[in-house]
């Protein structure tokens, strides 16, 4: 490395963020990237550890030590090329990835990890600012046509790689804009949608045809018959995500004001984009309860704060991760307490809580009844006498997803499912049980991260290329 003793001389530097009192008044990003000098110093902290576990901790296997060294030497163009060699969209992961690479960092054993995510963020932003990110159209066309269904990060990565290999790619999206969960799940204050738009422009220039308002597997308006696509295309990729939310079947679930998180979040994204959303679900002046302690729940907290909620509570079924001695070490994901920027803006978080019922008035939710839990005998049981009730005018269910939507597309194709209702396909060929149909991303692996979706999209693209051409030069 350029600075062998850098990790001993420099401390980890956190990216600057706008004050929480002002950022809750808008939906723009509020975290800036490091300066060139700051990024170079952070790159110097990479410790020449010999075995870079960060690379295997990263799902796309980013060549992290190399671009850390290049940034330290201020060789930004080469750093960008190295970053792009494994990741099609580092501006996405540099903003919303939970950075498993940093948990795998050798320095993390007894100190603050190298700020890998902040370095990635700075590299890609500098690349766009200097006009280094340009379309890469293929030199030769293969004459093969591929349909990619679902324009989230898996579909985008797969489509871009296949287009660069020379195939004619059509990317189908059921919504009015491309991007999948990046577009209509992740709030704008975490990632503005201009970053999706400019990648779509790049992909279009590379030969990808993007068709929005095309719901494959749906009949009627905007519907596209899946069997028709099989006949028209040489290969079909399923990258539609895991969109079936986990429900909470307790008394009062039918009351007005109890919604899935993915009913609430997309509406605000549409409004920020300039759309009119009739009867938008609003948290303004309401007692909000978010059930689920993950990223989606955190996004509900941040959006509710921006709506001007009267109060916000967030419940997690599992216990509070506050015992460092019980924490697993890499390669297992540590269960330490994580506080997001949305939590910092204001929320009452509580753990080991089970919701028992919702209480209504005139058909609308007005309160929530819950009970505290404890571990006993290897399972969670209710704590006697711990029942409580709290006001709740808006309840948002953010408890994860069970898998892909089963009716429509998957029914029409008749693909085999695995035990968790995901589309069955391995990680070598990515082929389903139906000839020339492939699957990647959350639709294949279940609910996961953006970085895993990008990895699967890239690997699936290589598998499709091999299927069509007999061999492939695309990276895996």
N, C-alpha and C positions, 0 to 999 in steps of 0.2 A: 504494500500500500504506500501511497505517497507520504503519509505521516504515521509511521509505525507507533509512535507514542501518543497519537492524538487522543485516544480514549482516556488517557491519564491526565491530559492537559485541559480538555474542554468538557463542559457540561452540556447535557441535552438542552436544546432550545425549542420551546413550544411556539407554534405559529401565533401571531397576534390576532386577537378577535375583538370585534366591536363590543362595547359595553352592553351587558344584558338588558339594561334599562332602556336602551335605544333600539336595539335590534329587534325587540318584540313588536315594534311598531311597523315593521315591513317584512317582506318575504324574500328579500335579496340575500345572497350569500354574505356572511359576515366574518369569515376567516380568510385572511390573506396569506400569500405564500412568502417564504423567506426571501431575503435579498440574495444577490449573487454571492456576496462575501459570507453571509450567514450560512448559506447552503454549503459553501466550500468548507467551512469550519465543521459543519455537521458531517459532511462526507469524510473529514479527517478522523472522526471518531470510530470509523470502521476499523476493526482491530487486527486485521491480518490473522484471523483465528485458525487458519489452516483448513478447517472443515466448515464451510459456510452453511450452517443449518438453516439460515434464513432462506436460502434458495429452495430447500425442500419443504420448508414451512409455508412457502408461497405456492398456492395452487397452480399459478402459471409458470412457476419456476423462473421468476425474474432473476437476471444475472446481477444481483445486487452489489456485490463487492466491486465489480467492474465499473458500474456507473457511479458508485460512491467515489472511487478513485479518480474517475474522469471529471467529476464535479469539483473535487478538491483541486485538481489541476486546471479548473475553469475551461475544460474542453467540452463545452455544452452540446455541440452538434453531435459529437461521437457518443456522448451520454444519451442523447435522445434516440439515436439509432440503436444503441444497445437496449434501451428500454422498450422500443417498438418491436424489437426482434422476438419478444415473448408476449407482449401485451398490446392488443389492438387499440385499447381505449384507456390509457393510464390516467386521463383526466377524470374518468369515472372512479376508478379505484383509489386515486390520489385524494378523493374527496369523501367517499362513502365506505371504503373498505375498513373493517375492524383491525386490519394489519396483523394477520397471523404470523407474518414474517418477523415482526418485532418480538412476538412472544417466543419465537425460535432463536432469536439473536443470542449468540454466546455471551455477549456483554450483559444480557438480561439476567444472567445467573446471580450476579451480585451487585448490579448497578442499573442505571437507566439504559434501556436499549438504544441502539442507534436510531435516529429519527428517520427511518426508511420512508415512511409514508409522506412526510413533509418534503423530503428530497425528491421523491417521485413527482409530487405536486409541483414543485418548482421547475423541474426539468420540462415537463410537458407544457406548462404555461409559457415558459420561455420559448419553447419550440413554436407554439402558435403565434406568440408575439413577434417572432422573427421571420414568420412565413416559411418555416422549414417543414411543416406538415402539409404535404401536397398529395393529390391523387396519384395512385400507382396503377394505371390501367395495364392490362396484359398486352404483351407484344403479339401473342398469337391466340386466336379464338379456337376453341375445341369443337364447337358445334353442338355441345351437350347443353341441355336445359335442366335447371334445378329449381324446385319450388321450396322456399323456406317459410314455414308457417309459424309466425310469432316473431315480433321485432324487438324483443328485449335484448339484453346483452349477449345471450347465447345465440340468438338468431342473427343479430348484427355481426358478431364475430364470424360466424359460420358463412354468412352471405359474403362478407368482405373477402375472406380467404378464398372462397370458391371463385369469386369474380376475378381475383388476381391470378388465379390458376387458368383463367381463360374461358370459364363456363358462363353461360347466359343465366343469370340468377334473378328470380322474381321473389321479393320479400313481401309476404302477405301480413297485414295487420288489421285486426277487427275494429280497432278504435280509429278516431279521426286523425290521429298523429302517431308517428312511429316512436318507439322507445320502450314499450311495455311497462314494467314496473318502475323503470327509471323515469318514465314520463308521468305516470299517473299513480305512483305509490310513494316515491321519495319526494319529500317537500322541496320546494324551490330554495328555501333557506339553507338546505344542505347541498343541493346541486341545481344550479340554474339550467333551464332547458335549452339555452342557446348552445350548450356543449353537445347535446344530442343533435341539434339541427345542423351544426357544421360538420359533424361526422356523417350524417345522412347525405349532405351535399357532396362530401368527399366520395362516399360510396356510390352515389349516382354517377359522378364523373368517372368512376372506375368501371361502370357498366351495370350496377345493380338497379333493377327496376323496383321501386317501392310502391305497393298498392295498398292504400289505407281504406278504411270502411269496407273491408273484405273479410267477412267472417266465415272461414272455412268450416264446413260441417253444419252450417245453419241454413235453413230453408227460408224462402221469402226474400224481402229486400236486403241487399248487401250480403246475401248468402252465396257461398261457393260450394259446390258439391265436391267432396273429397275424392270420390272415385273418378270424377272428371279430371282432377289434377293428376291422378295416377296415370291416366291415359295420355295426358298432354306432355308430361315431363319425364325425363330420364331418371330422376331421383327426387324424392320428397323428404324434407327434414322437418321433424316435429320439434319445435322449440317454443311451445306456447306457455310454459311455466306451470306452476302449481297454484291454482287459483281457488281451490275449494277450502274455504275457511273452517276452522274448528269452531263448532257452535257450543253454547252453554245452555243445555236443556233443563232449565229450572223454572219453577212457577213464576209467571210474570214475564217470561221471555217475549211474549207477543205484544207487550205494551209499546206504545209510541215513545220514541226516545232511546230505545235500545237498538244499537246498530253495530254491524261489523265495522272494523277500522277501515276496510277497503270500500266501504260506502261513504265514509267521511273524508278520507284523505284525497281521493281523486277529484272530488268536487272542488276543493280549494285550489288544486293545481289547475283545473280548468278555468277558474275565476282569475287566477294570476295570469293565465295565458290570454285573457280578454274575452272569454266566453261568458254567456249568461246562463246561470244554473238556477232554474225555478225551484223554489222550496229548498234551498241549500240547507244542509244540516249545519247549524251554527252552535258554538259553545258560548256565545256572548251572554254574560250575566247569569250563567248557569253553574250549578254544582256538577262538575264532570267527574266521572269515575272511569278510569281506564283499567281494564282487566287484562293483564299480561305484561310481563316485565321486560320484554325484548325490545329490539330496535323499532318495530312497528308501534309498540306502545309508546316509546319515547317520541316518535314522530307525532303521535296523537297529542302528547303533552305539549310539544312545541307549537303545534297548530292551534290548540286550545288557548294557550297563552296569548297568541297573536289575535285570536278572536276576542279576547277580553273576558275569559271565564271568571266566575265569582270565586271558585275554588277548584282545585284539581287534585284528585287522589289517584294513585296508581298501585294496584294490587298485583302481587306475584304469589302463585301457589306454592312454590318452593321456598326453602329457608334463605335467610340473608347470608350471602357468602362472605362471612367475616372472620373465618378461622384460617389463617395462612398455613398452618401446619397440616391442614387437611387438603390443601390445594395440590392437584397433580402438577407435575412438571412436564415440559415438552418431551415427546410429541403430543401430549394430551393438552387440550385447551383448558387453561386455568379458569376456575370458577370464582375469580376475585370480584369484588364489588366494583361495578363500572358506573360512572356518573357521566351522562351525556351533557352536551351543551343545553339541551332542552330541560333536563332536570335542574341544571343550574339556574334556569330562568324562573323556576318555581313549580314545585309539585310535592305533595305529601306522599312519600313512598312507604309501602308497608309490605312485609313478607309473611309467608306461611298463612295466607288468607284464602278461605274457600267461600265463594258466594253461594248462598242458600236459596235466595229468591229475590225478586223485584217487587216492590210495592207500588201500586198505581192509584191514580185519582183521575176520574173521568177519562179513563183509557190511556193516560200518560204516566210514565214512570216518575215517581216522586221520591223514592227511597230505595235503599238496598239493604238486605239483611245478609250478614256474613258471620263466619266463625273462625277462630284461630286454630291452627293445626300444630302438631308436634310429631317428631319422629319417635316411634316406639315399636320395638319388635321388628325392625326392618321395614316399617311402613308408616305412612302419615295417618294420624288419627285426630279427631276433633278434641280440642281441649274443653273439658266440661266447664260449663258456666261462662264461656268466652264469647257467647253470641253477642252481636251488637248490630245496631241499625244506624245508617247515616244518610243524609239527604243526597239525592242523585236525580238531576233533571236530564242528564245525558249520560248514557253508559256506552262505552266503546269497547267492543270485544276484539282484543289483539292477542289471541292465544295461538297463533301460528296457522299453518295450512296442512290439510290432510293429503293433498296430492292434486293432480290435474283434474279438470272438469271431465266427468266420465261420459256424459251424453254429447251428441253432436259429432265432432271430429273423430274421436276415438271409437265411437259406435260405428260410424260409417266405414272406417278403415278396418275394424275388427282386429286391431293389434293385441297381442298378448300382454297381460299386466303381471307385475311382480306381486309379492305378498302385501305390499303397502299401497297397491292400486296405481303405482307409477307405470309408465310404459317400459316394458322389459327390453333391455338392450345392454350389452356389455360395453366396457370402456376400451376395447380394441377395435372392433368393427362398427360399433354404435348402430348396428342393424337390428330392426325389430323382426317380429315373426312374419311380417308381410314383405314380400319381395320389393326391393328398391325403396323401402321406407326406413328412415333413420330417425333417431331421437337423441336430443341433447339438452342439457340444462336441467332446470327444476322439473320439467315434465318427465325426465328420465330418472334423476337422482332424488327428487323430492325437494322441499323447501331448503334453500341454501343461500350462498353469498353471490354477489355480483361477480367477484373474481373467479369463483367456481364455474359460473355460467360462461364466462369468457373462455376459460380453459376448455370446457366441454365443447363449446362452439368451434374452437380452433381444431381440436382433435377430431371432432365429427367431420369437419371440412376435409381434413386429410383422408379420413376413411371413405368419404364420398368420392373424392378425387381418385383414390385407388380403385374403388368399385367401378368408376366410369372409364378410367384410363389404363388400369392394370398396374400402375405405379404412380407415385406422387413425390414431388419435390417440396411440398408444403411442410413446414416444421410441425412437429408434434408437441 
